[in-house]
Amino acid sequence: MGLTLAVIILMWLFQIVFLQNFYITMKTKDVTKATNQIIDAYNDDDSYELLDNIAKRNQLSIRIVSRYGMRDLYSNNDYMAGISIIHGFSDISVYVMEIQENDGYFCKTVHSQQDNSQTLLVGATLYDDSDNISGYLLVNASLDPVGSTVDILQEQLIIISIALIVISSILSYFISKMIAKPIDRITKSANRLANGEYDIKFIGGNYLECNELADTLTYASKQISKVDKQQRDLIANVSHDLRTPLTMIKAYAEMIRDLSGNNPTKREEHLNIIIEETDRLSLLVNDMLDLSKLENGGISLTPVKFDIMTRLTEIIERYKGISEKMGYHITFTPDTEAFVECDIVKIEQVIYNLINNAVNYTGDDKNVYVKQINEKDWVKITVTDTGQGISEEDLKLIFNKYYRAKMRREKIGTGLGLSIVKAVLTKHEFPYGVQSKLGEGTTFWFKIKRCETPIDYE
């Protein structure tokens, strides 16, 4: 509608309001051009025939008078009969003086009092081949009244304006309905999504943007549905993890009270179980608190410079006990000495969590491989298991704290290990990732920034 109104306003301005000015401007331009042609052609041998053609073609009255304005060198009023304002020699002398006063050229509009008509008069000085004044040129052109033309155009523009407004109103209505319909449909579906209906498929329309929006919202609804399910599963798993040790603690405490209180051997056995379950409960709670603090920025880093090869060797040594007890084989492939700078406690937690994760999900051969790879600016550490591997779809969620719901229950840890790994490495701004193929095991990796100055670590 705005475009239609702008077009109508421009049409009225150009066709009605400024038509007279445009007409005079264009007429002046044409007459000036014809005058220049006359001046260029005057000294030619066949100039009079050429002047006749110019006068006929442009409907001009042309008069060329002598240097002193006393006789005509050329006159042609046939094409402008009755409209020429150049009559007697008195008029000619006035115009000759005006040419001289205006440095040899003038162009003006002359209004006739007799018939209320307007003409365009151009005066110019003519020179011979020696640049001497040979005469004066007077060109007269009629300015047709445009009043009747304006009246005709005005009637037409009224009809055109009404038609354009009606057509644009109808088109605006239908186009707005076509555009608004898919948006309204998407809005209603979005309200259903906000109310918890996650199995909604958003439908777009005939426009690329609406289809892209619908596809994006459909994908978002699927992801929200997955997160919601994972969150519910996490609550169920955490509740189970909390309930199991609490139940065990309560049960064995009651057994000590009712049965084994006076039996030192049984009492010691039951107390040890209570202590183990309490430790397990404390571990779960601590992991949840640590993850919450890392994600909320509640923990600050304390960077330390140390040799990562020495630290990795010490960590692997600590796993000898569990390896011998449970039959796991943890193989470490070190590189040369490399000093790094990071929060040693948090990075050790990352390494422990990755090794524990590999122990939980390795294959029947119970092999876990830890490798140190020195690069120019980084030290890359990889932890590989020989388990069933992870699908490409699940790899996107592997570091999500809700991912545990889709995996079997761990033998070691609380199920929040990979989430803590992600939070620690993100806070350090260290790169990390995972590579896996179904049936071929999984490799987790991360990099630590190297430092130039080696400092002994004790």
C-alpha positions in Angstrom: 0.0 0.0 0.0 2.8 2.4 0.8 4.5 1.6 -2.6 1.2 2.2 -4.4 0.6 5.5 -2.6 4.2 6.6 -3.5 3.7 5.7 -7.2 0.4 7.7 -7.2 2.0 10.7 -5.6 4.9 10.7 -8.1 2.5 10.4 -11.0 0.4 13.4 -9.8 3.6 15.5 -9.2 5.2 14.8 -12.5 2.1 14.6 -14.7 0.0 17.4 -13.1 1.9 19.8 -10.7 5.2 20.1 -12.6 4.0 19.3 -16.1 4.2 23.0 -17.2 7.7 23.4 -15.9 8.9 20.1 -17.5 7.4 21.2 -20.8 9.1 24.6 -20.8 12.4 23.0 -19.7 12.3 20.4 -22.5 11.1 23.0 -25.1 14.0 25.3 -24.1 16.5 22.5 -24.5 15.1 21.6 -28.0 15.1 25.2 -29.2 18.6 25.8 -27.9 19.8 22.7 -29.7 18.1 23.9 -32.9 19.7 27.4 -32.5 23.1 25.9 -32.3 22.5 23.9 -35.5 21.4 27.1 -37.2 24.5 28.9 -36.1 26.7 26.0 -37.3 24.9 25.8 -40.7 24.6 29.5 -41.5 27.9 29.9 -43.4 27.4 26.8 -45.6 26.5 27.3 -49.2 23.2 25.5 -48.9 22.5 27.0 -45.5 19.1 28.4 -46.5 17.7 25.0 -47.5 19.1 23.5 -44.2 17.6 26.4 -42.3 14.2 25.6 -43.9 14.5 22.0 -42.8 15.5 23.0 -39.2 12.6 25.4 -39.0 10.1 22.9 -40.4 11.3 20.0 -38.3 11.2 22.0 -35.0 8.3 24.4 -35.9 10.4 27.5 -35.5 10.2 31.0 -36.8 13.7 32.1 -37.8 14.8 35.5 -38.7 18.4 36.6 -39.5 19.0 40.4 -39.8 22.0 42.3 -40.9 24.7 43.6 -38.6 22.8 46.9 -38.0 19.4 45.2 -38.1 18.1 47.2 -41.1 17.4 44.4 -43.5 16.6 40.7 -43.4 19.3 38.2 -44.5 16.9 35.3 -43.9 13.3 35.1 -42.8 11.0 32.2 -42.4 7.6 32.7 -40.7 5.7 30.3 -42.9 5.8 27.5 -40.3 4.9 29.9 -37.4 2.4 32.1 -39.2 0.4 34.2 -36.8 2.5 33.4 -33.7 5.7 35.2 -34.3 6.2 38.2 -32.0 8.9 39.7 -34.3 7.0 42.2 -36.3 8.7 45.5 -37.4 12.2 46.9 -37.3 11.4 48.6 -34.0 11.1 45.2 -32.4 14.2 44.0 -34.1 16.3 46.8 -32.8 15.1 46.1 -29.3 16.1 42.5 -29.5 19.4 43.3 -31.2 20.2 45.6 -28.3 19.2 42.8 -25.8 21.6 40.4 -27.6 24.4 42.8 -27.3 23.7 43.5 -23.6 23.7 39.8 -22.9 27.1 39.1 -24.4 25.7 37.9 -27.7 23.0 35.4 -26.5 19.7 35.4 -24.6 16.8 33.0 -24.2 13.5 34.0 -22.6 9.8 33.4 -22.5 7.6 36.2 -23.9 4.0 36.6 -23.0 1.6 38.1 -25.6 -1.0 40.5 -24.3 -3.1 40.3 -27.4 -4.0 36.6 -27.4 -2.6 35.6 -24.0 -0.1 33.2 -25.6 3.5 32.4 -24.7 6.5 32.0 -27.0 10.1 31.1 -26.5 12.5 33.6 -28.0 16.2 33.0 -28.5 18.6 35.7 -29.7 22.2 35.1 -30.8 25.1 36.8 -32.6 26.3 35.4 -36.0 29.9 35.6 -37.0 31.6 35.3 -40.4 34.7 33.2 -41.1 36.9 36.0 -39.8 35.0 36.1 -36.5 33.4 39.4 -37.4 29.8 40.0 -36.6 27.8 39.3 -39.8 24.3 39.5 -38.3 21.9 38.6 -35.6 19.7 35.5 -35.2 16.2 35.5 -33.7 14.5 32.2 -33.2 10.8 32.1 -32.1 9.0 29.0 -30.9 5.5 28.6 -29.7 4.8 27.3 -26.1 1.6 25.4 -26.4 -0.8 25.7 -23.4 -0.8 22.5 -21.3 -4.0 23.3 -19.4 -6.2 21.1 -21.5 -3.6 18.3 -21.4 -3.4 18.6 -17.6 -7.2 18.3 -17.4 -7.2 15.1 -19.5 -4.3 13.6 -17.5 -6.0 14.6 -14.3 -9.2 12.7 -15.3 -7.1 9.7 -16.2 -5.0 9.8 -13.0 -8.1 9.9 -10.9 -9.3 6.7 -12.5 -5.9 5.1 -12.4 -5.4 6.1 -8.7 -8.7 4.6 -7.6 -7.9 1.4 -9.6 -4.5 1.1 -8.1 -5.7 1.7 -4.5 -8.5 -0.9 -5.0 -6.1 -3.5 -6.6 -3.3 -2.9 -4.1 -5.8 -3.2 -1.2 -7.0 -6.5 -2.5 -3.5 -7.8 -3.1 -2.3 -6.5 0.3 -5.1 -8.4 2.0 -4.5 -11.7 0.3 -0.7 -11.5 0.4 -0.8 -10.6 4.1 -3.1 -13.6 4.7 -0.7 -15.9 2.7 2.3 -14.7 4.7 0.5 -14.6 8.1 -1.1 -18.0 7.8 2.1 -20.2 8.2 3.4 -17.8 10.8 0.2 -18.1 12.8 0.3 -21.9 12.4 3.9 -22.0 13.6 3.0 -19.7 16.6 0.2 -22.1 17.7 2.6 -25.0 17.4 5.2 -23.1 19.4 2.6 -22.5 22.2 2.0 -26.2 22.3 5.7 -26.8 22.5 5.9 -24.3 25.4 3.2 -26.3 27.2 5.3 -29.5 27.0 4.1 -31.2 23.8 7.5 -32.1 22.4 6.3 -34.4 19.6 5.2 -31.5 17.4 6.1 -31.2 13.7 6.1 -27.6 12.7 4.7 -27.0 9.2 5.9 -24.0 7.1 4.3 -22.6 4.0 5.1 -21.4 0.5 8.1 -19.3 1.6 11.7 -20.4 2.2 12.0 -18.5 5.4 8.9 -20.1 6.9 10.1 -23.5 5.9 13.5 -22.9 7.5 11.9 -21.6 10.7 9.6 -24.6 10.8 12.5 -27.1 10.3 14.5 -25.3 13.0 11.7 -25.4 15.5 11.0 -29.1 14.6 14.6 -29.9 15.3 14.6 -27.9 18.5 11.5 -29.7 19.7 13.2 -33.0 19.1 16.3 -31.9 21.0 14.2 -30.5 23.8 12.4 -33.8 24.0 15.7 -35.7 24.2 17.0 -33.4 26.9 13.7 -33.7 28.8 13.9 -37.5 28.7 17.6 -37.5 29.6 16.9 -35.2 32.5 14.1 -37.4 33.8 16.4 -40.4 33.4 19.2 -38.6 35.2 16.9 -37.8 38.1 15.9 -41.5 38.2 19.6 -42.6 38.1 20.7 -40.1 40.7 17.8 -41.0 42.9 18.8 -44.7 42.6 22.4 -43.9 43.3 21.4 -42.0 46.4 18.8 -44.5 47.5 21.0 -47.6 47.2 23.8 -46.5 49.6 21.2 -44.9 52.0 19.3 -48.2 52.0 22.5 -50.2 52.6 23.6 -47.8 55.4 20.2 -48.1 57.1 20.0 -51.8 56.7 23.5 -52.6 58.1 23.0 -50.0 60.9 19.9 -51.9 61.9 21.7 -55.2 61.7 24.4 -53.9 64.0 21.8 -52.7 66.4 19.7 -55.8 66.4 22.1 -58.7 65.5 25.8 -58.1 65.4 26.3 -55.5 68.1 27.9 -58.0 70.4 29.7 -59.9 67.7 33.0 -58.1 67.0 33.6 -59.9 63.6 30.2 -59.3 62.2 30.0 -55.8 63.6 33.4 -54.9 61.9 32.1 -56.4 58.6 28.9 -54.4 58.7 30.6 -51.2 59.7 33.0 -51.5 56.8 30.1 -51.8 54.4 28.5 -48.7 55.9 31.8 -46.9 55.5 32.1 -48.0 51.8 28.5 -46.9 51.0 29.1 -43.6 52.8 32.2 -43.0 50.7 30.3 -43.9 47.6 27.5 -41.5 48.6 30.1 -38.7 49.3 31.7 -39.3 46.0 28.5 -38.8 44.1 27.6 -35.7 46.0 31.0 -34.2 45.6 31.0 -34.9 41.9 27.6 -33.1 41.5 28.9 -30.2 43.6 32.1 -29.9 41.6 30.3 -30.0 38.3 27.8 -27.3 39.5 30.7 -25.1 40.6 32.6 -25.6 37.3 29.6 -24.8 35.2 28.7 -21.7 37.3 32.2 -20.4 37.5 32.5 -21.0 41.2 35.9 -22.6 41.0 39.1 -20.7 40.1 42.1 -22.3 38.5 45.6 -22.5 40.1 48.1 -22.9 37.2 51.2 -24.9 38.0 54.2 -25.8 35.8 55.1 -29.5 35.8 56.4 -32.4 33.7 53.3 -34.1 32.3 55.2 -37.4 31.5 56.2 -37.8 35.1 52.7 -37.1 36.3 51.1 -39.5 33.8 53.6 -42.2 34.9 52.6 -41.7 38.6 48.9 -41.9 37.8 49.3 -45.1 35.9 51.3 -46.6 38.7 48.4 -45.9 41.1 46.1 -48.1 38.9 48.3 -51.2 39.4 46.1 -52.2 42.4 42.8 -52.2 40.5 44.5 -53.8 37.5 45.7 -56.7 39.6 42.5 -57.1 41.5 40.0 -56.8 38.5 42.2 -58.1 35.7 42.5 -54.8 33.7 45.6 -54.0 31.6 46.4 -50.3 31.5 49.2 -49.6 29.0 50.9 -46.2 29.0 53.0 -45.0 26.0 55.0 -42.0 27.1 56.7 -39.4 24.9 59.7 -37.3 26.0 59.7 -35.0 28.9 57.3 -32.1 28.4 56.5 -29.2 30.7 53.0 -27.8 30.8 51.1 -25.2 32.8 47.6 -25.8 34.1 45.7 -26.6 37.3 47.4 -29.9 38.2 44.6 -31.0 40.5 41.8 -30.4 37.9 43.8 -32.0 35.1 44.6 -35.1 37.2 40.8 -35.3 37.8 40.3 -35.2 34.0 42.9 -38.0 33.5 41.4 -40.2 36.3 37.8 -39.7 34.9 38.9 -40.7 31.3 40.8 -43.8 32.5 37.8 -44.8 34.8 35.5 -44.3 31.9 37.7 -46.5 29.6 37.9 -49.2 32.3 34.1 -49.2 32.6 33.5 -49.6 28.8 36.5 -51.5 27.5 36.0 -54.8 25.8 36.3 -58.3 27.2 40.1 -58.2 26.8 40.1 -55.4 29.5 42.7 -53.4 27.8 43.1 -49.6 28.2 45.7 -47.6 26.3 47.0 -44.2 27.5 49.3 -42.3 25.2 51.3 -39.1 25.4 52.0 -37.2 22.1 54.3 -34.1 22.2 53.4 -31.4 19.7 55.0 -28.1 19.0 52.8 -26.0 21.3 50.7 -28.7 22.9 50.9 -32.1 24.6 48.2 -34.4 23.4 46.9 -37.2 25.7 44.7 -40.0 24.5 42.8 -42.7 26.4 41.6 -45.6 24.3 39.3 -48.6 25.2 38.4 -51.6 23.1 34.7 -51.6 23.8 31.7 -51.5 21.5 32.2 -48.0 20.3 29.7 -45.1 20.1 27.4 -44.2 17.2 27.8 -40.8 15.4 24.5 -39.6 16.8 25.5 -40.4 20.4 29.0 -38.8 20.0 27.3 -35.4 19.9 26.0 -36.0 23.4 28.9 -38.0 24.9 30.0 -35.1 27.2 26.5 -34.2 28.2 25.8 -35.0 31.8 22.5 -36.6 30.8 24.2 -39.0 28.5 24.6 -41.6 31.2 21.0 -42.5 30.9 21.7 -44.2 27.5 24.7 -46.2 28.8 25.0 -49.2 31.1 25.7 -48.5 34.7 29.3 -47.8 35.6 31.4 -50.0 37.8 33.6 -47.1 38.9 32.5 -43.5 39.3 29.2 -41.6 39.4 28.3 -41.1 35.8 29.3 -37.4 35.8 32.9 -38.0 34.9 32.8 -36.9 31.3 30.7 -33.8 32.2 33.4 -32.8 34.7 36.1 -33.5 32.0 34.3 -31.1 29.6 33.8 -28.4 32.3 37.5 -28.5 33.4 38.9 -28.4 29.9 36.5 -25.7 28.8 37.6 -23.6 31.8 41.2 -24.1 30.8 40.4 -23.4 27.2 42.1 -26.6 26.1 40.9 -28.5 23.0 39.3 -31.9 23.5 37.3 -34.5 21.6 36.3 -38.1 21.0 36.7 -40.5 18.1 34.8 -43.8 17.9 33.5 -46.4 15.5 31.0 -49.1 16.4 32.7 -52.3 17.2 36.2 -50.7 17.3 36.4 -48.9 20.6 36.6 -45.3 21.6 39.4 -42.8 22.0 39.1 -39.7 24.2 41.7 -37.0 23.7 42.6 -33.6 25.0 45.6 -31.2 24.7 47.5 -29.2 27.4 49.4 -26.0 26.5 53.2 -26.4 26.8 55.3 -23.9 28.7 58.8 -22.8 27.7 60.6 -22.8 31.1 60.8 -26.2 32.7 60.4 -26.1 36.5 60.9 -29.1 38.7 57.8 -30.3 40.4 57.9 -32.0 43.8 
